[in-house]
């Protein structure tokens, strides 16, 4: 077994919350306590995604625990992945995070949990920042590029399924998927993959993509999976949103929690399945209106509805 296969993987949801206060732009941060991996550094409020939890629900729960403030997560701004070395009781691993533009309630933040990894919370002026953890550094770069707290759009995905207890036979899976489009033909087209017989949604058409392998970032997994399933290279890739759902794995009676990071991109050419032992049975370009009449996976159905609405409004 390679070292990358032994990596511990932690997937989290985090809030980028800003405010204008007395003429200064401020960002909400929590300080890592003595039992944290990076003690003394200031990080974004947030934390690990619990089983069955939508990442937006994670943000709401973690912000409440770490700041005592209610929050409303808006758009997904970015997804990051970083390999972290072993330190003390913390194993070597991959830290994967999703940063949401979030609006928090007015009020003074106060740390609520007393057994967590944070020991202080405060608003900090952007021109007088403390020592930052690297996820906060990524957020500060976003703020300097113009990101601010935002309310969610009306069509923003809501909470997850809210399953309160993790089943005994269960597994979490992180994936990356592409809304791959092409506008070279007379009508816009979307690239879809028909799932093979051993998939829970066999025979349905899905977005190209799949699971994030140990040591990969979601973006790296996206490019690898898209090439394996379509033979095409994605260009003009931007982050779109995140999906969360719970389902029963085919033939195993195992309940899985799939968290999927969704990207937008463009592609050109005739698609061809490159992998011979994967979950894809067929791949094709489809005009948007024809794709709507296909048997679609739950993920694709929701995405396509949003794309058709966007097209009608545009």
Order of alpha helices (4+ residues) and beta strands (2+ residues): beta-beta-beta-beta-beta-alpha-beta-beta-beta-alpha-beta-beta-beta-alpha-beta-beta-beta-alpha-alpha
